[in-house]
């Protein structure tokens, strides 16, 4: 209300209405919201849990947005919770080692409620999956219970064998008693 709505109103006032995906990077500090950045794209890794919960056709939503029909679009969501744990190269966002091998990704077989989104990966000449970027994998799980979704995501992260990985262990710890 304090950031997005004034931005949209200002664009409309300047006769530059916005149609598309507007990502606002926000930070909450001592109860006050601060705007860090705007992007005209989905946020990463924020997008992964959202897309995993979306029941409606994303392309249809975006087409309707561009064609000024979004207000007539019924957007449906799964009645679940989702969480993403991002695995990064040790040292990221600073210097980090590239081309380390990532193993056990094929052991993750719960594709219905857990997905691994790749961003900084590639194949080497022996078809090993290797880490080539800073942010490398986003392990995303969903469940009707937030604690179960979180537990599943961290279980999958622990199955992945990658010597040079780092991931935060506090993701979702502030969620307030979500069932």
C-alpha positions in Angstrom: 0.0 0.0 0.0 2.8 2.4 0.9 5.1 1.6 -2.1 3.4 -0.3 -4.9 0.1 1.7 -5.1 1.8 5.1 -5.2 4.1 3.8 -7.9 1.2 2.6 -10.1 -0.7 5.8 -9.5 2.3 7.9 -10.5 2.8 5.9 -13.7 -0.9 6.3 -14.6 -0.8 10.0 -13.8 2.2 10.4 -16.2 0.1 8.5 -18.8 2.6 5.6 -18.7 0.4 2.8 -17.4 2.2 -0.4 -16.6 1.2 -3.8 -18.0 3.4 -6.8 -17.1 5.3 -8.3 -14.2 6.5 -5.7 -11.8 8.8 -7.0 -9.1 9.5 -4.9 -6.0 12.5 -5.9 -3.9 11.4 -5.0 -0.4 13.2 -5.1 2.9 11.5 -5.1 6.3 13.6 -3.4 9.0 12.2 -2.9 12.5 8.6 -3.0 11.2 9.2 -0.5 8.4 9.2 -1.5 4.7 11.9 -0.2 2.4 12.1 -0.4 -1.4 15.4 -1.8 -2.6 14.6 -2.1 -6.3 12.1 -2.5 -9.0 12.4 -5.0 -11.9 10.2 -5.7 -14.8 10.4 -9.5 -14.4 9.7 -12.1 -11.8 12.0 -12.2 -8.8 14.4 -15.0 -8.3 14.0 -17.1 -6.1 10.7 -15.6 -5.2 9.1 -16.8 -8.4 9.7 -20.5 -7.8 7.3 -21.0 -4.9 4.6 -18.8 -6.6 4.8 -20.7 -9.9 4.7 -24.0 -8.0 1.4 -22.9 -6.4 -0.2 -21.5 -9.5 -3.0 -23.6 -10.9 -3.9 -21.2 -13.7 -2.1 -21.0 -17.1 0.7 -18.4 -16.7 0.8 -17.6 -20.4 -2.9 -16.9 -20.5 -2.5 -14.6 -17.4 0.4 -12.7 -19.1 -1.4 -12.5 -22.4 -4.5 -11.1 -20.7 -2.4 -8.6 -18.8 -0.8 -7.3 -22.1 -4.3 -7.2 -23.8 -5.9 -5.3 -20.9 -8.1 -8.2 -19.8 -6.5 -9.1 -16.5 -9.5 -7.9 -14.6 -11.5 -10.6 -16.3 -9.0 -13.3 -15.6 -9.7 -15.8 -12.8 -6.4 -16.8 -11.2 -6.5 -20.0 -9.3 -4.0 -21.2 -6.6 -3.3 -24.5 -5.0 -4.4 -24.4 -1.3 -0.9 -25.2 -0.1 2.3 -23.6 1.1 5.6 -23.5 -0.7 9.2 -22.7 0.2 12.4 -22.5 -1.8 15.9 -23.2 -0.4 18.6 -21.7 -2.6 21.9 -23.6 -2.9 24.8 -21.3 -3.8 28.5 -21.7 -4.4 30.5 -21.1 -1.3 31.8 -17.5 -1.4 28.8 -16.1 -3.3 28.2 -13.2 -3.8 32.0 -12.7 -3.7 34.5 -15.0 -5.3 33.6 -18.7 -5.7 34.9 -21.8 -7.4 33.3 -22.8 -10.7 32.7 -26.2 -12.3 32.3 -28.2 -9.2 30.3 -31.4 -9.7 26.8 -31.8 -8.3 25.6 -35.3 -7.6 22.4 -37.2 -6.5 20.0 -34.9 -8.4 18.5 -38.0 -10.0 17.7 -39.5 -6.6 15.1 -36.8 -6.0 12.0 -38.5 -7.3 9.1 -36.5 -5.7 8.5 -34.4 -8.7 4.9 -33.8 -7.7 5.6 -31.8 -4.6 9.3 -31.0 -4.8 11.2 -29.5 -7.8 14.8 -28.4 -8.2 15.1 -25.3 -10.3 18.5 -24.8 -12.0 20.0 -21.5 -12.6 23.8 -21.7 -12.4 24.4 -25.2 -13.8 25.7 -26.8 -16.9 26.9 -30.1 -18.2 30.6 -30.9 -18.4 32.1 -33.1 -21.2 31.3 -36.2 -19.2 27.6 -35.2 -18.7 28.1 -34.3 -15.0 26.0 -31.5 -13.8 28.4 -28.7 -12.7 27.9 -25.5 -10.8 28.8 -22.5 -13.0 27.2 -19.6 -11.2 26.7 -18.1 -7.8 23.1 -19.0 -7.3 22.9 -22.6 -8.5 19.8 -24.5 -7.4 16.5 -23.7 -5.8 14.9 -26.7 -4.1 11.2 -25.9 -3.9 8.7 -28.0 -2.0 5.0 -27.6 -1.4 2.5 -29.2 1.1 -0.8 -28.4 2.8 1.3 -27.9 5.9 4.1 -25.3 5.9 6.3 -27.2 8.3 6.1 -30.3 6.1 6.9 -28.3 3.0 10.0 -26.8 4.8 11.0 -30.2 6.1 10.8 -31.8 2.6 12.8 -29.0 1.0 15.6 -29.3 3.6 15.6 -33.2 3.3 16.2 -32.8 -0.5 18.9 -30.3 0.0 20.7 -32.7 2.3 20.5 -35.5 -0.3 22.3 -33.4 -2.9 26.1 -34.1 -2.9 28.0 -30.9 -3.8 31.2 -30.2 -1.9 31.2 -26.5 -2.7 27.6 -25.7 -1.7 26.2 -23.4 0.9 22.6 -22.8 1.9 20.9 -20.9 4.6 19.4 -23.0 7.4 17.0 -20.3 8.6 14.6 -20.1 5.6 11.0 -20.1 6.8 11.9 -19.8 10.5 9.9 -16.6 10.9 6.7 -18.1 9.4 4.0 -17.7 12.1 2.5 -21.0 13.0 1.3 -21.9 9.5 -0.5 -25.2 9.4 
